Amino acid sequence: MSNIALSKNKLNWIILLILASLIHNNVSASNFFPPRTRLTWVNGIAHMPEHMSDPTYVISRAFGNVDVDYCFNPSAMTSESDYIGFVKDGVQASTHQMGRITPEVDSLVNHLRAALKLVGKSGKVIHIAHSQGAVITWLAARRLTREEMRRIEVICFGGAATLTTSEFPFARCINYYAIN
């Protein structure tokens, strides 16, 4: 199995560990999802469309089987063994870290605005970002209004960028990183 598939397995394990922690602490989905809340997520590098269902399912389970709307960040990879595409994904993520706006950023801005519209003025969006998805979220935040950000909670894990409420007026920002 390739290193790319292994990293997806790590992603699933991280999500499962978060779920186990929530269950152990008797945290119910209603704590996270008051009425009019949407859960969204954006993936990192090396995710092809067929890779989206597993993490989406795990995220849904972790949050009490709620619907999850994902914003697909497409990969340059054409197969799991396409290392040239993997390198291209890494290069694109690096340009994102330098502040380059791409169609993926615009897509996420539209995705978050659509989710905010669905929940209405008193609703919230909980947005999860993994790896490159965190830096795409960081760039998208520069295009959102302060009012829009106040209605979004951001959870990043393994993020290529760290989002904080001191930089952006999100309702809440949580960043998870592995320490080995």
Secondary structure as the mmCIF struct_conf table of DSSP 4:
data_model
#
loop_
_struct_conf.conf_type_id
_struct_conf.id
_struct_conf.beg_label_comp_id
_struct_conf.beg_label_asym_id
_struct_conf.beg_label_seq_id
_struct_conf.end_label_comp_id
_struct_conf.end_label_asym_id
_struct_conf.end_label_seq_id
HELX_RH_AL_P HELX_RH_AL_P1 ASN A 3 HIS A 24
TURN_TY1_P TURN_TY1_P1 ASN A 25 ASN A 26
HELX_RH_AL_P HELX_RH_AL_P2 ALA A 29 PHE A 32
BEND BEND1 PRO A 35 ARG A 36
STRN STRN1 THR A 37 VAL A 42
TURN_TY1_P TURN_TY1_P2 ILE A 45 ALA A 46
HELX_RH_3T_P HELX_RH_3T_P1 PRO A 49 HIS A 51
BEND BEND2 MET A 52 MET A 52
HELX_RH_AL_P HELX_RH_AL_P3 SER A 53 ALA A 62
TURN_TY1_P TURN_TY1_P3 PHE A 63 GLY A 64
BEND BEND3 ASN A 65 ASN A 65
STRN STRN2 VAL A 68 CYS A 71
BEND BEND4 ALA A 76 ALA A 76
BEND BEND5 THR A 78 SER A 79
TURN_TY1_P TURN_TY1_P4 GLU A 80 SER A 81
HELX_RH_AL_P HELX_RH_AL_P4 TYR A 83 GLN A 97
TURN_TY1_P TURN_TY1_P5 MET A 98 GLY A 99
HELX_RH_AL_P HELX_RH_AL_P5 PRO A 103 VAL A 119
TURN_TY1_P TURN_TY1_P6 LYS A 121 SER A 122
STRN STRN3 LYS A 124 HIS A 130
TURN_TY1_P TURN_TY1_P7 SER A 131 SER A 131
HELX_RH_AL_P HELX_RH_AL_P6 GLN A 132 ALA A 141
TURN_TY1_P TURN_TY1_P8 ARG A 142 ARG A 143
BEND BEND6 LEU A 144 LEU A 144
HELX_RH_AL_P HELX_RH_AL_P7 ARG A 146 ARG A 150
TURN_TY1_P TURN_TY1_P9 ARG A 151 ARG A 151
STRN STRN4 ILE A 152 PHE A 157
BEND BEND7 GLY A 158 GLY A 158
BEND BEND8 ALA A 160 ALA A 161
TURN_TY1_P TURN_TY1_P10 THR A 165 GLU A 167
BEND BEND9 PHE A 168 PHE A 168
BEND BEND10 ALA A 171 ALA A 171
STRN STRN5 ARG A 172 TYR A 176
#
